[in-house]
């Protein structure tokens, strides 16, 4: 038996004690966020206070910039936008389903992640408009992709210049 092995076994046995959380991780995050705002107040962990924390989090969850929202929250806001658009523009069920598939696939494939892609009202927590979305009679609905511009030629290194002069 080597002394190193004995020490490693002792360290491994001490790290095997894993703490089991009594509360879900999301609830702990909510409590941490709200406790940082309420420094000095006594927080009693009753069912009422937990419900209040959850309700407060529900109200404030959509009041973030578009790029800071989670994927689930973005999808929820997109579904509300689809409902609003179908009523305002009197879209048929076919166009509404096409709109939802285009927008949800665009969101999942990270085409609608930037603040510049979507006009989002932070105070109300709703989408005002989507810049890349275009209605065309022949093609239907589509999201225009932003073309990435390639920069000019790279500056040549000394080795590249030397090789070209030899030829």
Backbone as a chain_set.jsonl record, in Angstrom:
{"seq": "XXXXXXXXXXXXXXXXXXXXXXXXXXXXXXXXXXXXXXXXXXXXXXXXXXXXXXXXXXXXXXXXXXXXXXXXXXXXXXXXXXXXXXXXXXXXXXXXXXXXXXXXXXXXXXXXXXXXXXXXXXXXXXXXXXXXXXXXXXXXXXXXXXXXXXXXXXXXXXXXXXXXXXX", "coords": {"N": [[0.848, -1.182, 0.0], [0.547, 2.08, -0.852], [1.345, 5.338, 0.308], [0.25, 7.52, -1.009], [-1.975, 6.403, -2.295], [-3.557, 5.701, -0.112], [-4.151, 8.215, 0.957], [-5.608, 9.291, -1.18], [-7.834, 7.598, -1.198], [-9.018, 8.297, 1.213], [-9.742, 10.945, 0.651], [-11.582, 10.542, -1.417], [-13.587, 9.129, -0.1], [-14.524, 11.079, 1.613], [-15.633, 12.896, -0.146], [-17.807, 11.588, -1.125], [-20.125, 12.014, 0.263], [-22.964, 13.335, -0.589], [-24.949, 16.164, -0.789], [-28.382, 16.301, -0.463], [-30.862, 18.152, -1.959], [-33.613, 19.805, -0.546], [-35.402, 21.511, -1.677], [-36.535, 22.44, -4.954], [-34.169, 23.374, -7.482], [-34.79, 25.634, -9.023], [-36.564, 27.048, -7.4], [-34.858, 27.705, -5.319], [-33.156, 29.463, -6.696], [-34.938, 31.55, -7.246], [-35.554, 32.379, -4.647], [-33.022, 33.255, -3.835], [-32.62, 35.439, -5.554], [-34.706, 37.119, -4.769], [-34.102, 37.439, -2.085], [-31.789, 38.912, -2.125], [-32.768, 41.361, -2.742], [-34.28, 41.937, -0.525], [-32.724, 42.52, 1.823], [-32.068, 42.114, 5.197], [-34.682, 41.723, 5.994], [-36.783, 39.377, 7.633], [-37.322, 36.251, 6.339], [-39.822, 34.024, 6.202], [-40.27, 30.654, 5.685], [-42.911, 29.715, 4.536], [-45.869, 28.289, 3.106], [-47.372, 30.285, 1.961], [-45.54, 32.42, 1.581], [-43.847, 31.243, -0.266], [-45.586, 30.933, -2.429], [-46.092, 33.606, -2.971], [-43.53, 34.437, -3.752], [-43.23, 32.913, -6.078], [-45.341, 33.898, -7.658], [-44.511, 36.556, -7.923], [-42.183, 36.161, -9.373], [-43.285, 35.137, -11.721], [-44.561, 37.402, -12.718], [-42.396, 39.098, -13.219], [-40.788, 37.681, -14.951], [-40.973, 38.002, -17.724], [-40.095, 40.539, -18.103], [-37.576, 41.283, -19.163], [-34.766, 41.95, -21.338], [-35.011, 40.807, -24.781], [-32.915, 39.065, -25.59], [-32.116, 38.013, -23.18], [-34.049, 36.306, -22.283], [-35.217, 32.989, -21.502], [-35.36, 29.998, -23.556], [-37.881, 28.742, -23.421], [-39.503, 30.834, -22.474], [-39.24, 32.607, -24.6], [-40.492, 31.154, -26.64], [-43.077, 31.078, -25.626], [-43.745, 33.831, -25.72], [-43.601, 34.171, -28.477], [-45.74, 32.575, -29.314], [-47.889, 34.025, -28.267], [-47.598, 36.301, -29.848], [-48.131, 35.21, -32.366], [-50.848, 34.549, -32.119], [-51.885, 37.14, -31.803], [-51.151, 38.321, -34.261], [-52.574, 36.708, -36.068], [-55.197, 37.441, -35.499], [-55.173, 40.248, -35.951], [-54.326, 40.503, -38.668], [-56.085, 38.879, -39.872], [-55.56, 36.137, -40.558], [-55.693, 32.963, -42.205], [-56.315, 29.61, -40.948], [-54.43, 27.933, -42.007], [-52.326, 29.67, -42.787], [-51.746, 30.674, -40.27], [-50.797, 28.402, -38.922], [-48.566, 27.946, -40.503], [-47.131, 30.277, -39.985], [-46.616, 29.919, -37.246], [-44.995, 27.61, -37.325], [-42.802, 28.541, -38.809], [-41.817, 30.651, -37.182], [-41.333, 29.384, -34.683], [-39.508, 27.388, -35.414], [-37.483, 29.05, -36.338], [-36.779, 30.299, -33.957], [-35.856, 28.144, -32.435], [-33.684, 27.403, -33.973], [-31.924, 29.41, -33.523], [-32.207, 31.806, -35.001], [-33.619, 33.956, -34.251], [-32.549, 35.381, -32.048], [-31.286, 37.782, -31.433], [-31.508, 41.131, -30.143], [-31.913, 43.004, -32.098], [-33.312, 41.638, -34.023], [-35.935, 41.314, -33.204], [-38.633, 43.357, -32.245], [-39.21, 44.114, -29.093], [-41.177, 44.8, -26.338], [-40.204, 45.633, -23.249], [-41.416, 46.532, -20.858], [-44.137, 45.8, -21.091], [-43.827, 43.193, -21.802], [-44.143, 41.932, -24.316], [-44.1, 40.999, -27.806], [-43.618, 43.328, -30.32], [-43.064, 43.484, -33.039], [-41.525, 41.632, -35.751], [-38.589, 41.949, -37.388], [-37.323, 40.467, -39.428], [-39.299, 38.941, -40.556], [-41.312, 38.249, -43.32], [-44.171, 38.629, -45.329], [-45.136, 37.049, -48.188], [-46.96, 36.688, -51.214], [-46.542, 34.56, -53.075], [-44.511, 32.83, -52.033], [-45.173, 32.646, -49.37], [-44.785, 32.725, -45.901], [-41.702, 33.795, -44.537], [-38.442, 33.896, -43.038], [-36.062, 36.279, -43.351], [-32.671, 35.738, -43.764], [-29.814, 37.135, -42.333], [-27.168, 38.175, -44.231], [-23.84, 37.286, -43.903], [-21.1, 39.334, -44.119], [-18.077, 39.036, -45.853], [-14.849, 39.879, -44.954], [-12.266, 41.889, -46.468], [-9.221, 40.911, -48.191], [-6.842, 39.107, -46.27], [-4.066, 40.436, -44.489], [-0.887, 39.787, -45.732], [1.404, 37.463, -44.461], [4.89, 37.546, -43.554], [6.072, 35.196, -44.395], [4.355, 34.293, -46.446], [4.755, 36.328, -48.318], [7.452, 35.945, -48.882], [7.421, 33.403, -50.07], [5.926, 33.892, -52.403], [7.613, 35.653, -53.76], [9.717, 34.004, -54.43], [8.723, 32.372, -56.418]], "CA": [[0.0, 0.0, 0.0], [1.286, 3.312, -1.023], [0.775, 6.418, 1.106], [-0.562, 8.344, -1.903], [-3.248, 5.715, -2.51], [-4.336, 5.787, 1.124], [-4.659, 9.578, 1.042], [-6.633, 9.457, -2.211], [-9.03, 6.879, -0.764], [-9.649, 9.092, 2.259], [-10.358, 12.091, 0.005], [-12.744, 10.07, -2.161], [-14.652, 8.771, 0.838], [-15.092, 12.303, 2.18], [-16.409, 13.586, -1.172], [-18.966, 10.789, -1.498], [-21.301, 12.528, 0.948], [-23.603, 14.309, -1.462], [-26.062, 16.828, -0.123], [-29.633, 16.205, -1.194], [-31.61, 19.385, -1.795], [-35.013, 19.617, -0.192], [-36.195, 22.364, -2.551], [-36.057, 22.44, -6.34], [-33.124, 24.367, -7.746], [-35.382, 26.873, -9.518], [-37.1, 27.77, -6.253], [-33.706, 28.281, -4.613], [-32.712, 30.621, -7.461], [-35.908, 32.625, -7.033], [-35.363, 32.883, -3.289], [-31.765, 33.999, -3.774], [-32.814, 36.716, -6.216], [-35.57, 37.985, -3.969], [-33.464, 37.741, -0.803], [-30.806, 39.969, -2.321], [-33.514, 42.619, -2.728], [-34.871, 42.131, 0.797], [-31.687, 42.317, 2.832], [-32.458, 42.579, 6.518], [-36.015, 41.261, 6.365], [-36.867, 37.959, 7.97], [-38.135, 35.52, 5.385], [-40.312, 32.777, 6.768], [-40.542, 29.73, 4.597], [-44.228, 29.107, 4.617], [-46.431, 28.051, 1.789], [-47.814, 31.574, 1.435], [-44.4, 33.192, 1.077], [-43.369, 30.591, -1.487], [-46.524, 31.28, -3.495], [-45.844, 35.01, -3.301], [-42.282, 34.49, -4.517], [-43.47, 32.352, -7.408], [-46.176, 34.856, -8.391], [-43.662, 37.707, -8.248], [-41.286, 35.727, -10.443], [-44.097, 35.036, -12.937], [-44.794, 38.752, -13.219], [-41.153, 39.725, -13.661], [-39.98, 36.82, -15.817], [-40.982, 38.504, -19.099], [-39.62, 41.92, -18.114], [-36.133, 41.267, -19.427], [-34.528, 42.097, -22.778], [-35.295, 39.599, -25.556], [-31.786, 38.132, -25.617], [-31.92, 37.444, -21.844], [-35.123, 35.364, -21.981], [-34.962, 31.575, -21.767], [-35.999, 29.505, -24.776], [-39.299, 28.517, -23.14], [-40.167, 32.133, -22.394], [-39.283, 33.143, -25.962], [-41.521, 30.419, -27.376], [-44.354, 31.554, -25.097], [-43.998, 35.16, -26.269], [-43.858, 34.009, -29.911], [-47.104, 32.051, -29.469], [-48.796, 35.16, -28.06], [-47.468, 37.143, -31.034], [-48.816, 34.519, -33.463], [-52.284, 34.747, -31.892], [-52.191, 38.549, -32.061], [-51.017, 38.543, -35.7], [-53.654, 36.033, -36.789], [-56.414, 38.235, -35.309], [-55.005, 41.561, -36.58], [-54.209, 40.404, -40.124], [-57.126, 37.948, -40.293], [-54.903, 35.029, -41.245], [-56.405, 31.686, -42.177], [-55.687, 28.618, -40.065], [-53.246, 27.42, -42.712], [-51.256, 30.664, -42.647], [-51.396, 30.757, -38.851], [-49.935, 27.255, -38.6], [-47.29, 28.175, -41.189], [-46.448, 31.32, -39.217], [-46.101, 29.343, -36.0], [-43.872, 26.706, -37.606], [-41.648, 29.345, -39.234], [-41.259, 31.395, -36.049], [-40.805, 28.482, -33.658], [-38.276, 26.788, -35.949], [-36.478, 30.11, -36.341], [-36.328, 30.514, -32.575], [-35.076, 26.978, -32.011], [-32.425, 27.354, -34.724], [-31.17, 30.611, -33.13], [-32.287, 32.886, -35.978], [-34.358, 35.069, -33.639], [-31.993, 35.574, -30.711], [-30.748, 39.12, -31.206], [-32.459, 42.206, -29.858], [-32.187, 43.717, -33.34], [-34.212, 40.83, -34.847], [-37.308, 41.372, -32.703], [-39.038, 44.531, -31.47], [-39.795, 43.551, -27.88], [-41.468, 45.793, -25.309], [-39.799, 45.036, -21.975], [-42.367, 46.88, -19.807], [-45.348, 45.0, -21.251], [-43.44, 41.803, -21.988], [-44.739, 41.37, -25.526], [-43.416, 41.266, -29.067], [-44.3, 44.33, -31.131], [-42.896, 43.08, -34.426], [-40.327, 40.871, -36.093], [-38.032, 42.626, -38.553], [-36.923, 39.548, -40.488], [-40.464, 38.208, -41.04], [-41.924, 38.865, -44.495], [-45.302, 37.937, -45.934], [-45.126, 37.132, -49.643], [-48.082, 35.889, -51.703], [-46.125, 33.333, -53.764], [-43.715, 31.945, -51.177], [-45.79, 32.525, -48.053], [-44.033, 33.379, -44.831], [-40.305, 33.381, -44.411], [-37.558, 34.745, -42.25], [-34.858, 36.626, -44.1], [-31.435, 35.543, -43.019], [-28.839, 38.2, -42.504], [-25.969, 37.655, -44.889], [-22.597, 37.69, -43.253], [-20.172, 39.874, -45.093], [-16.691, 38.615, -45.684], [-13.925, 41.002, -44.969], [-11.304, 41.866, -47.561], [-8.09, 39.993, -48.08], [-6.017, 39.198, -45.072], [-2.729, 40.932, -44.762], [-0.003, 38.644, -45.934], [2.502, 37.343, -43.514], [6.21, 37.612, -44.182], [6.347, 33.907, -45.049], [3.612, 34.291, -47.708], [5.445, 37.235, -49.241], [8.708, 35.317, -49.269], [7.108, 32.296, -50.984], [5.483, 34.452, -53.682], [8.745, 36.253, -54.463], [10.572, 32.916, -54.918], [8.123, 31.768, -57.619]], "C": [[0.888, 1.238, 0.0], [0.582, 4.424, -0.229], [-0.125, 7.32, 0.254], [-1.936, 7.724, -2.104], [-4.143, 5.811, -1.285], [-4.946, 7.179, 1.263], [-5.769, 9.825, 0.024], [-7.927, 8.777, -1.805], [-9.764, 7.663, 0.322], [-10.363, 10.304, 1.665], [-11.626, 11.681, -0.738], [-13.893, 9.729, -1.227], [-15.298, 10.014, 1.439], [-15.944, 13.046, 1.148], [-17.643, 12.808, -1.587], [-20.239, 11.264, -0.813], [-21.896, 13.65, 0.109], [-24.824, 14.865, -0.753], [-27.296, 16.749, -1.021], [-30.444, 17.461, -0.893], [-33.064, 19.073, -1.484], [-35.922, 20.423, -1.107], [-35.673, 22.231, -3.975], [-35.071, 23.584, -6.565], [-33.714, 25.697, -8.219], [-35.947, 27.707, -8.376], [-35.98, 28.408, -5.442], [-33.187, 29.52, -5.338], [-33.636, 31.814, -7.234], [-35.725, 33.231, -5.653], [-34.089, 33.702, -3.177], [-31.915, 35.367, -4.412], [-33.646, 37.655, -5.358], [-34.922, 38.332, -2.632], [-32.401, 38.82, -0.955], [-31.487, 41.332, -2.352], [-34.005, 42.962, -1.327], [-33.851, 41.879, 1.898], [-32.174, 42.899, 4.155], [-33.835, 42.124, 6.941], [-35.953, 39.78, 6.703], [-37.809, 37.281, 6.986], [-38.523, 34.2, 6.024], [-40.723, 31.872, 5.62], [-41.862, 29.014, 4.838], [-44.749, 28.945, 3.205], [-46.884, 29.365, 1.15], [-46.655, 32.374, 0.857], [-43.835, 32.562, -0.185], [-44.277, 30.923, -2.663], [-46.328, 32.725, -3.934], [-44.576, 35.16, -4.135], [-42.492, 33.995, -5.941], [-44.312, 33.309, -8.246], [-45.383, 36.09, -8.799], [-42.716, 37.364, -9.395], [-42.037, 35.599, -11.764], [-44.304, 36.408, -13.557], [-43.533, 39.341, -13.843], [-40.361, 38.899, -14.664], [-39.916, 37.333, -17.251], [-40.438, 39.921, -19.206], [-38.102, 41.978, -18.173], [-35.951, 41.542, -20.914], [-34.691, 40.755, -23.494], [-34.15, 38.597, -25.496], [-31.516, 37.5, -24.258], [-32.998, 36.432, -21.465], [-34.681, 33.939, -22.277], [-35.724, 31.159, -23.019], [-37.497, 29.296, -24.559], [-40.087, 29.808, -23.073], [-40.278, 32.769, -23.777], [-40.389, 32.47, -26.765], [-42.908, 30.863, -26.918], [-44.702, 32.911, -25.69], [-44.289, 35.081, -27.765], [-45.272, 33.486, -30.152], [-48.138, 33.149, -29.247], [-48.773, 36.09, -29.268], [-48.216, 36.524, -32.211], [-50.329, 34.697, -33.331], [-52.699, 36.174, -32.237], [-52.149, 38.848, -33.562], [-52.169, 37.907, -36.47], [-54.969, 36.802, -36.65], [-56.312, 39.559, -36.062], [-55.022, 41.481, -38.102], [-55.201, 39.419, -40.722], [-56.547, 36.804, -41.124], [-55.757, 33.77, -41.15], [-55.672, 30.723, -41.248], [-54.409, 28.07, -40.689], [-52.064, 28.378, -42.568], [-50.812, 30.806, -41.193], [-50.483, 29.609, -38.456], [-48.578, 27.393, -39.277], [-46.462, 29.221, -40.448], [-45.85, 30.75, -37.94], [-44.927, 28.416, -36.269], [-42.626, 27.487, -38.006], [-41.0, 30.036, -38.037], [-40.655, 30.477, -34.998], [-39.541, 27.779, -34.14], [-37.151, 27.811, -36.002], [-35.917, 30.373, -34.956], [-35.447, 29.359, -32.117], [-33.743, 26.886, -32.743], [-31.609, 28.627, -34.548], [-31.15, 31.702, -34.2], [-32.975, 34.116, -35.401], [-33.851, 35.355, -32.233], [-31.568, 37.003, -30.417], [-31.859, 40.111, -30.897], [-32.828, 42.957, -31.127], [-33.137, 42.938, -34.246], [-35.675, 41.05, -34.473], [-37.527, 42.671, -31.941], [-39.815, 44.02, -30.268], [-39.97, 44.65, -26.852], [-41.209, 45.16, -23.948], [-40.838, 45.313, -20.891], [-43.623, 46.017, -19.873], [-45.041, 43.518, -21.418], [-44.075, 41.176, -23.209], [-43.961, 41.797, -26.759], [-44.254, 42.258, -29.865], [-44.232, 43.932, -32.601], [-41.611, 42.312, -34.615], [-39.802, 41.429, -37.406], [-37.768, 41.676, -39.715], [-38.099, 38.798, -41.103], [-41.112, 38.962, -42.196], [-43.041, 37.98, -45.015], [-45.211, 38.133, -47.442], [-46.232, 36.234, -50.181], [-47.661, 34.574, -52.362], [-45.456, 32.343, -52.817], [-44.408, 31.699, -49.847], [-44.967, 33.299, -47.041], [-42.597, 32.892, -44.833], [-39.553, 34.383, -43.56], [-36.324, 35.012, -43.09], [-33.644, 36.427, -43.227], [-30.488, 36.682, -43.333], [-27.588, 37.593, -43.116], [-24.734, 38.185, -44.18], [-21.627, 38.16, -44.323], [-18.77, 39.381, -44.79], [-15.808, 39.845, -45.799], [-12.934, 40.82, -46.112], [-10.17, 40.889, -47.314], [-7.342, 40.202, -46.775], [-4.677, 39.815, -45.449], [-1.796, 39.73, -44.817], [1.103, 38.639, -44.893], [3.824, 37.398, -44.274], [6.535, 36.324, -44.92], [5.635, 33.847, -46.393], [4.292, 35.182, -48.738], [6.736, 36.609, -49.759], [8.459, 34.203, -50.288], [6.708, 32.832, -52.348], [6.651, 35.06, -54.455], [9.67, 35.192, -55.026], [10.041, 32.346, -56.222], [8.332, 32.633, -58.767]], "O": [[1.838, 1.368, 0.772], [-0.644, 4.431, -0.12], [-1.14, 7.823, 0.736], [-2.947, 8.426, -2.088], [-5.355, 5.985, -1.41], [-6.11, 7.317, 1.64], [-6.757, 10.491, 0.33], [-9.008, 9.317, -2.039], [-10.995, 7.689, 0.346], [-11.455, 10.662, 2.107], [-12.63, 12.391, -0.694], [-15.05, 10.013, -1.536], [-16.491, 10.006, 1.742], [-16.881, 13.753, 1.521], [-18.461, 13.331, -2.344], [-21.335, 10.942, -1.273], [-21.389, 14.772, 0.101], [-25.627, 14.121, -0.19], [-27.241, 17.097, -2.2], [-30.685, 17.796, 0.266], [-33.665, 18.184, -2.088], [-37.085, 20.065, -1.296], [-34.495, 21.941, -4.179], [-35.143, 24.624, -5.911], [-33.209, 26.762, -7.865], [-35.826, 28.932, -8.38], [-36.129, 29.52, -4.936], [-32.821, 30.508, -4.703], [-33.179, 32.942, -7.054], [-35.738, 34.452, -5.5], [-34.069, 34.73, -2.5], [-31.404, 36.356, -3.886], [-33.334, 38.839, -5.234], [-35.166, 39.413, -2.095], [-32.139, 39.565, -0.011], [-30.866, 42.345, -2.029], [-34.132, 44.136, -0.978], [-34.108, 41.094, 2.811], [-32.635, 44.039, 4.213], [-34.141, 42.132, 8.134], [-35.167, 39.029, 6.127], [-38.957, 37.694, 6.825], [-37.673, 33.369, 6.344], [-41.435, 32.285, 4.705], [-41.905, 27.867, 5.282], [-44.141, 29.407, 2.239], [-46.788, 29.533, -0.066], [-46.769, 32.941, -0.229], [-43.388, 33.275, -1.084], [-43.796, 31.167, -3.769], [-46.39, 33.034, -5.124], [-44.549, 35.917, -5.105], [-41.989, 34.589, -6.894], [-44.023, 33.51, -9.425], [-45.565, 36.611, -9.9], [-42.48, 38.185, -10.281], [-41.487, 35.918, -12.818], [-44.232, 36.562, -14.777], [-43.599, 40.006, -14.877], [-39.351, 39.375, -15.18], [-38.912, 37.125, -17.932], [-40.332, 40.451, -20.313], [-37.444, 42.623, -17.357], [-36.898, 41.381, -21.683], [-34.529, 39.696, -22.886], [-34.39, 37.397, -25.364], [-30.755, 36.536, -24.18], [-32.881, 35.766, -20.437], [-33.879, 33.701, -23.18], [-36.616, 31.87, -23.483], [-38.298, 29.639, -25.429], [-41.216, 29.875, -23.559], [-41.287, 33.398, -24.094], [-41.134, 33.134, -27.485], [-43.815, 31.009, -27.738], [-45.836, 33.124, -26.119], [-45.121, 35.831, -28.275], [-45.932, 33.912, -31.1], [-49.147, 33.206, -29.95], [-49.813, 36.611, -29.669], [-48.865, 37.239, -32.973], [-51.012, 34.964, -34.319], [-53.727, 36.395, -32.878], [-53.017, 39.552, -34.077], [-52.684, 38.5, -37.418], [-55.774, 36.816, -37.581], [-57.259, 39.956, -36.741], [-55.664, 42.302, -38.757], [-55.173, 39.15, -41.923], [-56.989, 36.543, -42.242], [-56.448, 33.54, -40.158], [-54.551, 30.991, -40.816], [-53.435, 27.783, -39.993], [-50.947, 27.959, -42.266], [-49.633, 31.034, -40.921], [-49.505, 29.81, -37.736], [-47.555, 27.009, -38.708], [-45.249, 29.075, -40.298], [-44.711, 31.059, -37.59], [-43.953, 28.43, -35.517], [-41.518, 27.142, -37.596], [-39.778, 30.013, -37.891], [-39.577, 30.76, -34.475], [-38.603, 27.592, -33.365], [-35.994, 27.479, -35.741], [-34.725, 30.637, -34.798], [-34.413, 29.573, -31.485], [-32.775, 26.352, -32.201], [-30.701, 28.895, -35.334], [-30.176, 32.449, -34.296], [-32.922, 35.195, -35.99], [-34.651, 35.553, -31.318], [-31.499, 37.393, -29.252], [-32.999, 39.95, -31.334], [-33.932, 43.491, -31.231], [-33.718, 43.524, -35.159], [-36.554, 40.979, -35.332], [-36.716, 43.047, -31.095], [-40.944, 43.548, -30.404], [-39.017, 45.358, -26.527], [-41.927, 44.245, -23.543], [-41.123, 44.432, -20.079], [-44.119, 45.554, -18.846], [-45.913, 42.677, -21.197], [-44.502, 40.023, -23.165], [-43.262, 42.81, -26.76], [-45.452, 42.054, -30.063], [-45.224, 44.03, -33.323], [-40.722, 42.33, -33.763], [-40.494, 41.386, -38.423], [-37.971, 42.047, -40.871], [-37.912, 38.08, -42.086], [-41.424, 40.147, -42.083], [-42.896, 36.763, -45.131], [-45.21, 39.267, -47.919], [-46.433, 35.133, -49.669], [-48.358, 33.57, -52.22], [-45.796, 31.16, -52.803], [-44.238, 30.632, -49.257], [-44.51, 34.408, -47.317], [-42.321, 31.722, -45.099], [-39.957, 35.533, -43.387], [-35.623, 34.084, -43.494], [-33.597, 36.892, -42.088], [-30.387, 37.128, -44.476], [-27.023, 36.631, -42.596], [-24.614, 39.378, -43.901], [-21.373, 37.463, -45.305], [-18.34, 39.319, -43.638], [-16.017, 40.719, -46.64], [-12.787, 39.724, -46.651], [-10.176, 40.138, -46.338], [-7.232, 41.314, -46.258], [-4.228, 39.717, -46.59], [-1.92, 38.786, -44.037], [1.646, 39.676, -44.512], [3.85, 37.305, -45.502], [7.199, 36.352, -45.956], [6.221, 33.405, -47.381], [4.389, 34.815, -49.909], [7.065, 36.733, -50.939], [9.203, 34.074, -51.26], [7.118, 32.271, -53.364], [6.675, 34.989, -55.684], [10.354, 35.45, -56.017], [10.821, 31.881, -57.053], [7.903, 32.305, -59.873]]}, "num_chains": 1, "name": "protein.A"}
